[in-house]
């Protein structure tokens, strides 16, 4: 719930825009993970062994039960299911923006965990999350967050830091510079991907 609440606050703090319905974004933020109340937070297939199709089926069943508690087909139940379906379809500007907030807020939590626990084992998480952020403003937030992370690693004298950056706006397909001649940013190795890859979706 903290995750969804923080996303909603990010929406409320977002500058006025003609391309996004901020009220809708707040609602999407508050319902997007509600099925997890029944099924838990199922991680991507490579980590959990649960296929994307199975995950969706479990969450659909959970939403049917939750909506039933609201007296389906009541207005409340229909509204809840409609919002959840919109987020899952990822076809509207609002749902795409909220997905980016979802990714960004999870990265915030990961940085907070690194800072509080002295953890150095979350690199793969950042590499599979930050590059999937597509909205230009949220990309800027992600760059600032990674700059904060880089500075904290330097302060602590931790080795083996790898910088992670959002994909350039012009990149339409996933790419990687994790090769024999890796790209550099501030003298550090950089991985660049760049896709709202549904297969990796949390």
N, C-alpha and C positions, 0 to 999 in steps of 0.2 A: 504493500500500500504506500510506503514511503516513496518508492520508485514512481508510481503513478502520480502521487501528489506533487512531487518535485517537478515532474514533466508539466503538470497543469500550471504550476507557478511560472515555469519558463514561458509557457504560452502567454500568460497574463503580462509578463514583462517584455514580450516581444513588441518591437515597434509596429505602429499601425501600418497596414498594408492593404492594397487594393486587390491582391491576388489570393489572400487567405482569409477565411472566416475564423477569426480567433476564438469566438465562442464555440464553434464546432470543434476546433482543435483542443480546447479545454475538455470538452465532453469525450472526444476520442481518447485523450490521454487517460481519463478516469475510468474508461471501460476496457481498454485494449488488452489487458492481462487478466480480466475478471474470471475467465475460465480456469485460471490457475488455482482458484479457490477450491476447485474439485480435483483437478488432475495434477496439480503441482507444476513447477517450472521445468518443462521438458527441454533439455538442451538439444542443440543440433544433432543430426543423425550420427555424424562421425564420432561424437562424444557419448551419446546416450544409447545408440543402437536402435532408436525408434525412428521409423521413416517419417518423412514429412506428411505423407498421406495418412498414416496411423495417428500422428499427432493431431492433425486437423480433425479426424473423425472423433477422437477422444474429446477434443475441445468443443466440437459441435454438440456432442451428447451432453457435455457439461452445461453448455449454454441453454439447451432445451430444458434441463432440470432447473437452472437458475431462473429462467424466464417463467417456468411453471410456478415458482414460488411467488411471482408477481401477478399471478392470475391470468396467465396467457389465455386469450389474446387481448389483454388489457393494453391501454395506451403506454403504460410504463414498460411492459414486456416488449411490445413492438418497437418502442424507441430504443431500448437497450440492445435488442438483437440487430436492429438496423445499423446502429453505430458500430457494433462489433463486426458485422459483415462488411461495412465500408472500410474499416481499418484492415481487415484481412485481405480484401480485394486489392488494395493499394492502387486504386485507379484515380482518386481525386487528389488535388493539390494538398488538401488538408491531411489526408491519410499518409501521403508520402512525407510530408513535413513532420508529422507526429512520429513516423518510423525513424526519421533522423534524430528526433529528440530522444527516442527510446535508446538508440545506439549511443548517443552522446552522454545521456545520464548514466548509463551502465559504465561508460568509461570514467565518468566522474567518480563513481563508487569505487572503481578499480584503483584509481589514483589515490583516493582516500585510504583504501586498504593498504596499498603499498606504503604510504606515509605512516600510518598508525602501527602497522605490524612489521615493518622492515622487510616486506616481501619482495623478492626479485624474480618470481616465477610466472608473471602474468604477460610476458612479451607476446606470446601467441594470441592471447585474447585481444590485445590492442591491434595486432597485425590483421586480424580477421574482423575487426569492428570499425575502427577509424576510417579505413579506405572506402567503406560502404556508405558513408555520409555524403549526401548529394546536394542539399540545400546550401547555397553560398554563405548565408549568415551562420548556419550551424557549423559549416566547415571552418569559418573563422574562429568560432568558439573552440572547436577541436584543435586547431593549430595553437591557440593560446594554452589550452590544457596540456598539450604535449610539450610546449615550451616550459611550462611549470614543472612537468615531470622530469624533463631533461635537466633542469636546474637543480631539482631535488636530488637526482642521482649523482650529479657532480658534487654537490655539497657533502654527500655521504661517502664520496670516494668509491662508489660502486663501479665495477668494470662491466664490460660486455654490453653496454647500452646500445640499442639500435633505435634510431629515430623512426617514427611512423608518421606519415602525413596523409591528409585526404588526397584523393586523386584529382588531377587538374580538371577543370571544367570541360575541356575539350575531349577528354578521354571517354569514349563510349563503351569500350570493352575492357575486361580485366587485363592488366599488364603487370609485370613484375620486374624489378631491377635486381632481384636476388640472383646475380650471375657472377661470372668470374671477374667482371669489372663493375661492381655495384655503384649506383649513384651516390652522391654525397650531398649532405646539407649540413652546414656548419661543421664540416670536417667529419661528420658521422655517417655511417652506413644508413641508407634509407630504403624502405620497401614501399612501393607504390602499387596499388591494385586498381580500384575504381569501379565498383559495380554494386547495385542494390541486389546482390546475389541472394535470391530467395532460398537457395539450397543451404546457405549458411545461416539462414534466419533463425534467431533465437525464439 
